[in-house]
Amino acid sequence: MPIPAPDGSGGTRHAFRGHRWLGTPTETAICERGTPMARPSEMDWICFPTCRTCDETLKGEQP
């Protein structure tokens, strides 16, 4: 499931490899974008759109 991450335009839900966030200040999303990490609010989950590249990549990996 893509995780909300802030960006210059407000925020986007990006997907990341691994089982959980390790507390690092930034991570590289599946779309290869470096994103600052922060604990998302409930509104972030509702309002941030899903990154199309992360979503399409993960869908393409499904059997």
SVG drawing of the C-alpha trace seen along z (x, -y; Angstrom):
<svg xmlns="http://www.w3.org/2000/svg" viewBox="-10 -23 28 38">
<polyline fill="none" stroke="black" stroke-width="0.4" points="0.0,0.0 1.4,-3.4 2.3,-5.6 1.6,-9.3 4.8,-11.4 5.1,-15.2 6.4,-16.8 6.6,-20.2 3.0,-20.1 1.5,-19.0 1.8,-15.3 1.6,-12.0 1.1,-8.4 4.3,-6.6 5.1,-2.9 8.3,-1.6 10.1,1.8 10.4,3.5 8.0,4.4 8.3,1.2 9.9,-2.2 13.2,-2.1 13.1,-5.8 15.3,-7.3 14.6,-10.9 14.2,-10.0 13.6,-6.9 13.6,-6.1 10.1,-5.2 9.4,-2.5 9.2,-5.3 12.9,-6.1 11.9,-9.4 13.7,-10.4 11.0,-11.3 11.1,-12.9 9.5,-10.6 7.0,-11.7 4.3,-10.1 1.1,-10.7 -2.1,-12.0 -5.5,-10.5 -6.2,-13.4 -2.9,-12.6 -4.2,-9.1 -7.5,-10.5 -6.3,-13.6 -2.9,-12.6 -3.2,-11.1 -1.4,-7.8 1.7,-8.0 0.8,-6.6 4.3,-5.2 4.5,-3.4 1.0,-2.0 1.6,-0.8 5.0,0.7 3.5,2.8 0.5,3.9 3.0,5.0 4.8,7.2 1.7,9.2 1.5,12.7"/>
</svg>
